[in-house]
Amino acid sequence: MADEYIHGRDPKEASRLETQAAFIGPVLIDRVDVPSDPERVLDLGCGVGAMTRLLIERGAVHPIGVDRALTQIESAKRLTQKGAAAWLVGDGTQLPFADATFDLVYTSWLLEHVPSPPAVLAEAHRVLRPGGLVWAGEVENSSMLVWPESPAFRATWDAFNRAQQDLRGDPFIGRKLFGYLRGAGFETVDVWPHTFHANAGHPETFDAVVREFVEILHSGRENVVVSKKLVDAATYDEAVAFLASLPKREGGTFTYTFMRGWGMKAG
């Protein structure tokens, strides 16, 4: 199957994911109740295992991480203490586990990259025990706001989103998360927004948020500019430079909202 991951598989991607987890990970696992029984936690779409390791820090005992990309699983093995977790290459729509295997299925930034989010959530529902929870964090790229405006940035962000759609992903999945969870069989569901609004009043936060999205754009350049040719290189690079400079611009602001949510399997 063709790789549908907009950020590519360059070795630098592992480093980006580690940095991303250090920045946003505490928000993503806030309120997540991590069971301590061995092998009862599944990190679905684990990538390089950055969030798996945070779940271990929260008390998960020998969690299982599943990702469709062998390169990511190899990085997860390399970056995680030997024996602390189990790692499998697998398809989120056909998990190699029996019904009612897990107490918690955790996932973040996965559903935006898969062709069929409902199928993945239905499979998560199947492998959860009654009363088990799925937790998800997902993008909503329509929420991106910057000030001052930049035509190059707007054109580039639109092209980035079109490229992800061309790769059978969904950069606007956040607004659909509630319905997808209910449709997958979760009767009790909660979804809410988390917003970053960065400005010069909080310079460290401003720098960190902007740096995160600069790296996101760097990681997508190959797909957007070279493979898909959805915007020219000069415009893309101008957009990245503009975004990187935003914390130094008088009155500059950056706003982005993503969605968090959970669903409980009926007992």
C-alpha positions in Angstrom: 0.0 0.0 0.0 1.3 3.5 -0.8 2.5 5.5 2.1 -0.2 8.1 3.0 1.7 9.9 5.7 2.1 13.6 4.7 5.1 14.1 7.0 7.2 11.5 5.2 9.6 8.9 6.6 12.8 10.9 6.6 14.9 10.0 9.7 14.4 13.6 10.9 10.7 12.7 11.4 11.5 10.6 14.5 13.2 13.7 16.0 10.2 15.9 15.1 7.8 13.5 16.8 9.9 13.3 19.9 9.9 17.1 20.1 6.2 17.3 19.4 5.4 14.8 22.2 7.6 16.8 24.7 5.7 19.9 23.8 2.1 18.7 23.5 2.2 15.3 25.2 1.2 16.6 28.7 -1.9 18.1 27.2 -2.8 15.0 25.3 -2.6 12.7 28.3 -4.2 15.1 30.8 -7.1 13.3 32.5 -6.3 10.0 30.8 -6.7 7.3 33.5 -4.0 4.7 32.7 -4.6 1.2 33.9 -1.7 -0.5 35.6 -2.4 -4.1 34.6 0.2 -5.4 32.2 -0.6 -5.3 28.5 -4.0 -3.6 28.9 -3.0 -0.4 27.2 -2.8 -0.1 23.4 -1.2 2.9 21.8 -2.7 2.8 18.3 -0.7 4.6 15.7 2.2 4.8 18.1 4.7 6.2 15.6 8.1 6.3 17.2 6.7 5.5 20.6 7.0 9.1 22.1 3.5 9.0 23.6 3.8 5.4 24.6 6.7 6.4 26.8 4.6 9.1 28.4 1.9 6.5 29.1 4.6 4.3 30.7 5.5 7.3 32.9 1.9 7.6 33.8 1.8 4.0 35.0 1.1 1.8 31.9 2.8 -1.6 32.4 4.2 -3.1 29.2 1.8 -1.3 26.9 1.5 -2.4 23.2 2.3 0.0 20.4 1.0 -0.6 16.9 1.9 1.4 13.8 1.6 0.6 10.1 5.1 1.8 9.3 8.0 -0.5 10.0 10.4 2.5 10.1 8.4 4.0 13.0 8.3 0.8 14.9 12.0 0.3 14.5 12.5 3.8 15.9 10.2 3.1 18.8 12.2 0.0 19.7 15.5 2.0 19.5 14.2 4.9 21.6 12.4 2.9 24.4 14.0 0.9 27.2 14.2 -2.7 26.2 11.3 -4.7 27.6 9.2 -1.7 28.6 6.7 -2.1 25.8 5.8 -4.4 22.9 5.8 -3.2 19.3 3.8 -4.5 16.3 3.5 -3.4 12.7 -0.2 -3.6 12.0 -3.3 -2.1 10.3 -5.6 -0.2 12.6 -8.6 -1.7 10.8 -7.5 -5.3 11.4 -5.8 -5.5 14.8 -4.3 -8.9 15.7 -6.0 -9.0 19.2 -9.0 -10.8 20.6 -12.2 -9.0 21.6 -12.1 -7.2 24.9 -8.3 -7.3 25.2 -7.6 -3.7 26.5 -8.8 -1.3 29.1 -7.5 1.7 27.3 -6.9 2.4 23.6 -4.9 5.7 23.2 -4.4 7.5 20.0 -3.3 10.9 18.8 -2.8 12.4 15.4 -3.7 9.0 13.8 -7.2 9.4 12.4 -6.2 12.4 10.3 -3.9 10.1 8.3 -6.1 7.0 7.7 -8.5 6.4 4.8 -11.3 5.2 7.1 -11.4 6.6 10.6 -14.8 4.9 11.4 -13.2 1.5 10.6 -10.3 2.2 12.9 -12.6 3.4 15.7 -14.8 0.4 15.3 -11.8 -1.9 15.7 -10.8 0.0 18.8 -14.3 -0.6 20.1 -13.9 -4.3 19.4 -10.7 -4.8 21.3 -11.8 -2.8 24.4 -13.4 -4.5 27.3 -16.8 -3.3 28.5 -16.2 -0.1 30.4 -12.9 0.5 28.5 -12.0 3.8 27.0 -10.6 5.1 23.8 -8.9 8.5 24.0 -8.1 10.6 20.9 -6.5 13.9 20.0 -7.1 15.1 16.4 -6.4 18.1 14.2 -8.8 20.7 13.0 -6.8 22.6 10.4 -9.5 25.1 9.5 -8.9 26.7 12.9 -5.5 28.1 11.9 -5.3 31.9 12.3 -2.3 34.2 12.1 -1.9 37.9 12.4 -0.7 39.7 10.4 -2.0 37.9 7.4 0.3 36.5 4.8 -0.9 35.5 1.3 2.0 33.1 1.0 1.2 31.4 4.3 -2.5 31.1 3.5 -1.7 29.6 0.1 0.8 27.2 1.6 -1.5 26.1 4.5 -4.3 25.5 2.0 -1.9 23.4 -0.2 -0.7 21.4 2.8 -4.3 20.5 3.6 -5.1 19.6 0.0 -2.0 17.4 -0.1 -3.2 15.5 3.0 -6.6 15.0 1.4 -4.9 13.7 -1.7 -3.1 11.2 0.5 -6.6 10.0 1.7 -6.2 11.8 5.0 -8.5 14.4 6.7 -7.0 17.6 8.1 -10.5 18.7 9.2 -11.3 15.6 11.2 -11.6 17.3 14.5 -15.1 18.5 13.9 -16.2 14.9 13.0 -14.7 13.1 16.0 -17.8 13.1 18.1 -19.9 11.6 15.3 -17.2 9.1 14.5 -17.0 7.9 18.1 -20.7 7.5 18.4 -20.9 5.8 15.0 -18.3 3.3 16.1 -20.5 2.1 19.0 -19.3 4.2 21.9 -22.5 5.3 23.8 -20.8 7.7 26.2 -18.7 10.2 24.4 -17.1 13.6 25.2 -15.2 15.8 22.8 -13.9 19.3 23.4 -11.5 21.9 21.9 -8.0 22.8 23.1 -6.8 26.1 21.7 -3.4 27.6 21.5 -3.4 31.4 21.3 0.1 32.7 21.3 1.3 36.3 21.5 4.1 38.4 22.7 2.6 38.5 26.2 3.9 34.9 26.6 7.1 34.8 24.5 8.2 31.3 25.5 4.9 29.8 24.6 4.8 31.8 21.4 8.2 30.5 20.3 7.3 26.9 21.2 4.0 26.9 19.3 5.4 28.5 16.2 8.4 26.2 16.2 6.1 23.2 16.3 4.2 24.3 13.2 7.3 25.4 11.4 8.6 21.8 11.8 5.2 20.5 10.6 5.5 22.5 7.4 9.1 21.4 6.9 8.1 17.8 7.2 5.3 18.2 4.6 7.4 20.1 2.0 8.4 17.1 0.0 4.7 15.9 -0.5 3.2 19.4 -1.0 5.8 21.0 -3.3 7.7 18.1 -5.0 5.3 15.2 -5.1 1.9 17.0 -5.4 3.1 20.3 -6.8 0.2 22.1 -5.1 2.2 25.3 -4.5 5.6 26.5 -5.8 8.7 26.2 -3.7 9.3 29.9 -3.4 5.8 30.5 -1.9 6.2 27.5 0.5 9.6 28.7 1.7 8.3 32.3 2.1 5.4 30.9 4.2 7.8 29.0 6.5 10.0 32.1 6.9 6.9 34.2 7.7 5.7 31.8 10.3 9.1 31.5 11.9 9.3 35.3 12.2 5.8 35.7 13.7 6.9 36.0 17.3 9.1 39.0 16.4 6.4 40.8 14.5 4.7 43.7 16.2 1.3 42.6 17.3 1.8 39.1 15.8 -0.5 36.3 17.0 -1.0 32.7 16.3 -4.1 30.7 17.0 -4.8 27.0 16.5 -7.5 24.6 17.9 -7.4 20.8 18.0 -9.9 18.4 19.5 -9.6 15.9 22.3 -12.2 13.3 23.2 -13.0 9.9 24.7 -15.5 7.2 24.2 -16.6 4.5 26.7 -17.6 1.0 25.6 -20.9 0.1 27.2 -20.7 -2.5 30.0 
